[in-house]
Amino acid sequence: MKLIVTEKERMAQNIARALGNYSRRLFRPDGGTRREGRRASGVYVYDVAGEYVILPLSGHIMGYVTSKEIDRWSHASVDSILSDPKSLLKIVLRRSYSMALRALAREASEIIIATDSDEEGENIGLEVLEIIGEAGVTMGSKRVSRLWLTTTMPEDIRSSFSRMRSFNFNLAKSVEARRKVDAIVGFSGTRELTLSLKKSVSNGRGVLSFGRVQTSTLWLVVEREREILSFVPRPFWEIKAVVKDTTFLHAACPFFDKAEAFRIYERVKDAKEFFCDLVEEKESEVSPPKPLNTSEMLKVGSSLLHTSPSKVMSLAEDLYLSSLITYPRVDNQTYSSSFNHEANLEKLSRTTSFGEYAKELISKKLTSPSRGRFSEDHEPITPINGMKEDQKRNPLEYRLYELILRHYLSIFGAKARFLERKVKGTINGEVFKADGRTLIDKGFYAIYYFPAKEKSIDSFSIGSKHPVKEVSILEGKTEPPPRYTQSGLLSKMEQVGIGTKSTRPGMIETLKSRNYIRIERAGGGSSFIRPTERGMKLIEIIERPWGRYISPEFTARVEEEMEKIAQGRRDWEELVSLERKTFAEAISAIRKIRSAR
């Protein structure tokens, strides 16, 4: 018997269906016997074709906790977390899974790790190996293979069994380093802040949660709020003239000198004629979008669907497990040379509502998107099948699928062509300008989810004269930077290197659940992020002593070290030890504040 271990129940079902001739049963490692005072426990497994047993897990089955000796929160317990490696324990979170793993691994002739095909899945695979290792099953005693799936289409699952790979310990250890560092920083930082600052920040109520990525993200939100609160608007004036149906602006706009603005306005307000002395026209092109990766999907999805990035990620995972799209956690935006777009487009032409467009791409042989260097294990996020009617019952899921489908079809489209027009002229000797942009060839915009940006403008010719319909002067005020939207904050986190494609989506929800931020609705279904008073106070107090530790630069540096571990250029335990010492310095700094109060 060969044991296949998956990360989720639905993936186990997909593999079982792909291999065929399967049944599902409750597996009890204790043989179904009951011990006194205890219920017999078990998990469901799939028996497949008399050759495989598939055991589905439920995400991570191990996690870090503090030892019982320091369960009680005290400053001494914080010191123990930061000085004693034994203060943190990695334990089994769900005993039924570990018991099933050990029992089935002993019976198996081969272990196949089929957890999700990314760094997090590799780390869960490491947990599997650690648990069965405790039962005496090692890579030396039995063959261990890694099943790496890009789609859940039955034919792709079956073919993946013929090209299984070795387990990537470096990738798994990079996540292990992140999890352990975050546990050390989170446990010690949360205890220290709660013990030292709870009265100052939250009137003695609740826990002051701290996290390496979490608090750096909060700092971004607070810093933007400070910019908004400290912003001093400046008045300005604009002079506008309407000629034909086109609005012209004075060339010197905006005016920050009121006297100068009104001096010019008085000169032109009663003018009757506009003299055109310059017309410039040129064509411009906009290229199709790059193939879709996780970051772009989350930003566009949360913006257009008016929902959270974590919800978009959850919907995408459902689409993947339903064999509708390829794996949704991917940085890559370049297709491999082996990906058969023509065959994929042919299938989409038969199974989606955009079939005619797909057929047109095939007929025009527009089936080769531009490529760069391919260096990832997954293709960009790609629709691979059409939604059936019963799969369209979830409106949000269908809208995300359509977004992914439109994006994929648009990457094959032609460049969009625009006519850019600039017009300049004078009114009573004062120069006025207008510019416009007209779409003359839709290209990929025929299918893309964002419309082309156009600006209407009338046709003018050099030397022509036209009556002035109206001249007006308008007062405005400069505006502060906008608050982050959820997609905007994701973009900023990516830009400064905070978090990963796996951790960013849930960070906004974490900050919200801990009452550090709130999501406020604006018009048109959009929303923005505002820090709560609690979030503002926390950053205000810890920023001076902990500025280094909560800065995006610090967090990004740790992420870079994780990447070195994944590449085999850094020892993960060495990094954990170093970060322990670094954060101990941070704790000393915050205690100086406590003693000064």
N, C-alpha and C positions, 0 to 999 in steps of 0.2 A: 504494500500500500504506500502511495505517495501522499504526503500531507501538504495541502495548499493553505496558506494563511492569508486572509484578506483583511483590509482595514474596516470594511463596511459590509453589512448584510446584503445590500443591493449588488455590490460587486461580486459577492459569492454567488448570488443568483445568476448574474450575467455569465460567469465562468461555467457554472453548472449547465446552463442552457446551451452554451456554445459547445461544450464537450458531449452533451446528450446523455440520455438514459440515467437520470438522477432521481434521488429521493431525499427527503429532509426528515431528520429525526432528532430527538433529544438525546444528547450524549451526557452520561453521568460518570465522571471519573471514578466514583466510589462504587460503581456497579448498581446504583439505584438503592443501595442500602441506606438506612437512616441511623444516624448516631443519636444517642440519648440527648434530648434537649436541642436537637438540631435538625433542620430540614435537609433532605438530600438536595444538592444543587447541581445544575448542569447548564449546558449551552446547546443550541441547535447547530448541527453540522449537516453537510450535504455529502451523501455517498454517490459517487459518479462512476458509472460504467465498470464497477468492480475494480477500479484501478486507483481512484483518488478519494480522499476525504478532504472536504473544504471546511475550514473553521473560520467563520467571520468574527472579527473583533468589533470593538466599538470605539475606534480612535486609540488614543494612548492608553496603555494598560499599566504603566508605571509612572510615578511622579515623585518629586522631591518634597520631603517634610522635615521639620526639625526633630531632633531626638527628644525623647520623653523628659530627659533631664532639664531641658530648657523650654518646656511647654509654657511655663509661666512667663509672661512678658516683664522684662526688667532690663535695665541698661547692661547688667552683667550678661544677660542672655544675648544681647546684641554683640557684645564683645566675643562671646563664644562662637557665634555664627561666623564672625570675621577672622577668628584666630585658630579655631579648631576644625580641621577638615572632617572630623567624625561627628560634628554637630548637625550635619545635613545628611539625611538618609534617603536613598532611593528605594521606594517600596512598591509593592504590587497594589494597584488601586482596586482591582476586581478579581477576587480570589477564584471565582468560577472559571475565568478564562485561563488563568495560570495553571490551574489543575488540569484543565482539558489539554492545554498545550503540552504539559509534561507527559501526560498519559499517551496522547496520540503520537508525540515525537518518538517515544520509546518504541512504538510499534512500527513506525514508518521506515521505509527503505530510503526515502529522500524527502528533504524539506524544501518546499518552494515558497519563497517569500513573494506575495502578490499584493503587498500594501500599495497605497497610492504612489504613483510614479513621480515623486519629487523628493526634496530633501527631508520634508516632514515624514513622508512615508518610509524613507530609508531609516529614519530614526526610530520609528515604530518597529521596523524590522529588526533593529538592534535590540530593542526590548524583548522581542520574541527570542532572539538568539541567547540573550542573557538568561531568560527564564528556563529555556530548555537545557541550557548549559548547566544550570543548577541540578538538573535531573541526569546529568552525565552524558547528554547528547551534544557533541561538539562537531565543528566543521571537519575535524580530523576523523571522527568516527562515522559520520554519515555525509552524503553529498548534500550541500546547500546551494540552491540556485535562486536567482532573482528574475521574476517574471515582470517585465517592464511593458506596461500597456499605454498606448497613445489614444486608442479609442476602445469602446466597448462593443463594437460590431462583432458578431460571432466569428466571421472569417478572420478578422484581425486578432481576436483572442487566440484562435486555433493556430494561426501562423506564428504568433509570438512564442509559443511553446518550442518552436524549432530554432529560436535564436535567443534563448535565455542567456543572461549575463551573470557575471560574478557580483557578489554583494559589495557595495561601495562603502567601506568602513570610514574613509575620510569624510565623505559627505554626511554620513550618520553622526560622526563625532563632532562635526561643525555645529550641528543642531544641538547635540548634547552639551557642547560648551555654552551655547546661547541659553539653553534651558537652565543649566546650573548657575551660570553667572546671573541670570535674571532672578533665580530663586534666592541666591545669596543677597543680591542688591534689594530685591523686593521684601524679603523677610526682615532683614536688618534695617533697611530704610523705613519701612512701614512701622516697625516697632519703635524705632528711635523718634520718628516724627510724632507718632501718637503719644508717646510718653512725655516728650518735651514740649510739644507745641499745640496739643489738642485744645487747651483753654484759649490760646491766642487765635486759632484759626476757626474753630467750630464750637466755641463756648462749652468745651468739655464733652461734646457729644460726638460719638462715632469714631471710626478708625480713619486715620489719615493715610490712605494708600499711596505707596510710592513704587515706581517702576522705571527702569532704564529708558524704555521706549515711551511708556505712558507719560512720564513727567516731562520728557523733552517735547513731546507733542503738545502737552498742555502749555508749555512755555511759548510755543509758536502762537497758540491762540491768545494767550495773555498779552504777548508782545504786540500782536496786531490790535488788540483792544486798547492798549496804551497809546498806540499811534493815533487811533480814532479819538480817544478822550482828550489827548493833548493837542489835537489838530486845531489850529486857528484859521478859520476860513478867511480868504481875501476876496473882497468884492472886485468884480471886473465888469467890463461893458463890451458889448458887441454891436456893431452897426451892420444892419442887413438891408439889402435892396432886392426887390422882386422885379425881374425882367422876364417877359414871357411868363412861363410857369416855373422858372428857375430862381432859386434863392442864392444871391451872391453875398459873400462876407467881405468887409473891408480887409485889405491885405495886411494891415497891422494888428488885426484882432488876435487875441483879446487885449483890450486896453486896461491897464491897471491904474492909469492916471485919469481920473474922472473929468478933470478940466479939459484935458486933451481930447478925450472921447467926445465931449459935448461941443468943443470947438469945431471938430470935423463934421459932427452931425448937423450943426447949424449951417454949415457950408453946403451940405448935400440934401437936406431934408425936403427942399422944394424943387430939386432938380427934376427936369422932365426927360432927359435923354441919356442913354447908355451908349458909349462908343466902344465897339469890340476891336481890340488891337492884337489879340493873340488867341489862336486856337491850336491846341496840340492834340493829336489823336494817335494812339498806338495800340497794338494788340498785346495782350498779356496772356499767360497760360498758368493754370494751376494743375499740378500733378495729382493723380489719385492718391488716396491715403496708403500708408504702409500697412502690411498685414497686421492683424489684431493680436495684441498680447494682453496679459492680465491687467496691467496698470491702466492701459487705455480703455479696456472693457469696463473696469470699475468706475473710471471717471465719467465716461460717456453714459454708462448704464445708470449710475446714481443721478446724473443730471437730467437725462431724458425720461427716466421712469419715476423720478421724484421719490426715491427710496434710498436706504442706507447702502454703503458699499458692502457691508457684511451680508445684507439681504441679496444683493446682486450676485455675490460669490456663491451663496447658497443655491440660488436659482440656476447658476451656471453648472454647479456640481450635479444638480438634478438632470439638467440637459445632457450632461456627459454620461451619467449612469443610465439614461434612457437611450443611449446610442444616437444622439442627435448632433452632438458636436465633439470635437477632439478634446483632449485634456485641457482644462481651463486654467491651470496654474503654470504659466510659462512667461519667460522674459523675451523669448525670441520673436523677431519680426521678419525673419527670412526663411523661406521654404527651402527644403532640401531638393536637390536636383531629381530625386527619385519620386517625389510626390506627383501623382497622376491627376493633374487638374482637369484634364479633358474628361476622364472617366467620372470624376466627382461632379463636374458641371452637368454631365449627361444625366446622372442620377438625380440631381437637384432639379433639372428641367422636367423630370417626370413626377416629382414628389412635392414640389412647392408651388406657391401661388406666383412666383416670379419665373416660372418655367420658360416663358417666351423670351425673356431677357437672357436667360442662361443659354437658350438655343441660339440666340443671335451672337453671343460671344463665341460659341463653338463654330458657327458658320463662318464667322469672320476670322477664325483661328486666333482669337484673343484669349489664349489660355496659358500665357507665360508671364506672370508678374515679374517685375524687376527683382533681381537677387543681389545680395551682398554675400559676405562670408557666412556660412552656416556652421554654428558651433554649439548648438543646443541639442538636448535629447528629445525634444518635442517640437512638432510643427507649431506655427502660430494657431490661434484659436480659429477653428474652421467648422462650418456646418457640413455634415456628412450624410444627412438624411432629412427627409421632410417630415413635418409633424402630422400625425394622424388627427382626425377630428376629436377623438377622446383625449388627446394630449393637449388640446387647446383650451381646456376648461379653466386653467389658471391664467388669467389675463396678463399678469406680470411676467410669467414664464414665457408666454407666447410673444410678448413684446420684446423681451430680451433675445429670444431666438431670432425674431425678425431683424433686430438690430445687428446681430452677428451675421445673419444671412446677407443683409444689405451691404455690410462692410466687406464681406468676402467678394460679392459680385462686383462691387465698385473698384476693387484693386486691379481688375482687368480692363476697366473702362479707359476710354481715351482721355487725354488732358482736356480740361474745360478751357474754352477760349473766351476772353472778355475784350471789349473795346473800352479802353480808358480814354477819357476826354477831359482836357483842362481848358478852361476859358478864362481870359483876363480882359478887362476893359476899364474905362474910366467914367466916372460921373462927376462932372464939374471939377475935373482935374485930380480927383481922388481915385486910387486904384482899388478895384473890386475883383474878387476871384471866385470861381466855382469849379467843382470837379465832379465827374460822374463815372459810373461803371455799368456797362450793359453786357449781359451774357449773350454771346452770339453763337456759341456751340456748347450745349450742356455737358457733353462728354460723360464723365462718371457721375455727375450730379443727377443724371436721369434716374439713378437708383439709390444714391447716397442718402443717409438719414438727416444730414444737415443741408438746408437749402443754400444755394449760391448767394453771396452777398452782392446785391446790386444797389445802385443809386441813380435814380432817374435824373436826366439833364437834357435840356433842349439843344437843338442844333443851331450853331452860330457860325458866321463866316467873318474873316478878317475884314475890317473896314466897314462893317455893317453898323447901322444905328437902329436903336430900338427904344420905345417909350418905357420910362420907369413907372411901374405900377404903384410902388410903395417903398418908402424908406423908414426904417424904425431903429430905435436904439433900445437894447435890452440889458438889464442888469442881472448878473449871476454871481455866484460865489463858488470858489474852489471847494472841492469835496475831499474828505479824507479817504484813505484806501478802504475798500469794502471789507466787510467781515468775510471770513472764509465760508464758502459753501462746503459741503462734504466732499465733492469732487475736487474743489480747489485746495482743500487741506491735504487730500491724497497726493495731489500734484506737488505741493510744497514738501511733503514728507519724502517723496521720491527724489525731488531736486536736491535736498540737503542730506540725503542718505540715511533717513530714520526708518528703521524697520525693514521688512522684506515683503515681497508680494503676498506671502502667507499671513504675516502678522498685521499689516497695515489695515486691512478691511475691518477687523474687529476692534481696533484701538479706539475709534470714535465711540463705539458702543460702550467700551470699558470706561472711558472718561465720563460718559453720560450716566452710566449706572452708579458711578461713585460720586455723583453730584459735583463734578468739577466743571462741567460744561452743560449747556442745554441747547437743544435744536429749536430754533424759532422759525415759524412759517412766514413766508413773505408772499407777495402776490404772484399769481400765475402758477401756483403749485411749487415754487422754489422755496428753499429754506437756507438759513445761515446759522453759523455756530457762534455762540456768545459764552464767555466764561462766567461761571457763577461767582458770587462774592467769596465763597469758600475757595474756589480755584484761584481767584485773584490774590487772596490773602496768603495762600500757601506759597505761591511763586514769589510774592513780595518778601516773605520772611526768609525763604531758603536761598533766594537768588544770590545774595552777596556771598555767603559762605560756600554755597554749592554751585555757583555759576558755571564752573568748569564741568561739573558732573551732570548738570541738566541741559547743557548746551547741545544743539544738534551735532556740533563738531565731535564732541566726546562720544555720543551715541554712534555716529557714523564711523568713527575710528574703530570701535568695537566690532561693528559689522564687517569692516575690512579685514580684521583679524580672523573673523569666522570664515571668510572667503579663503584666507590663506590655509586654514585647517582643511577646508574642503579640497584644496589643491595639493594637500600633503606637504605644505611648506611650513607648518606650524604645529606644535604639540598642544593638544587641547587642554590637558591638565595643567600645563605650564601657564597657559592663558588664564585659566580659572584662578590659579594661585596668585597671579599678578593682579587680577581685578579685585581679589579679596583684599590685598594690601592697599590698593588704590582707594577702595571704598572705605577702608578703615580710616584713611586720612580725612575723608569727607565727614565721617561720623564725628571725628575730633573737632572739626570746624563747627559743626552744628551745636556741639556741646558748649562751645565757648559762648554762643548766643544764649543758651539756657542759663549758664552761670552768670551772665551779665544782666539778666532780667530780674 
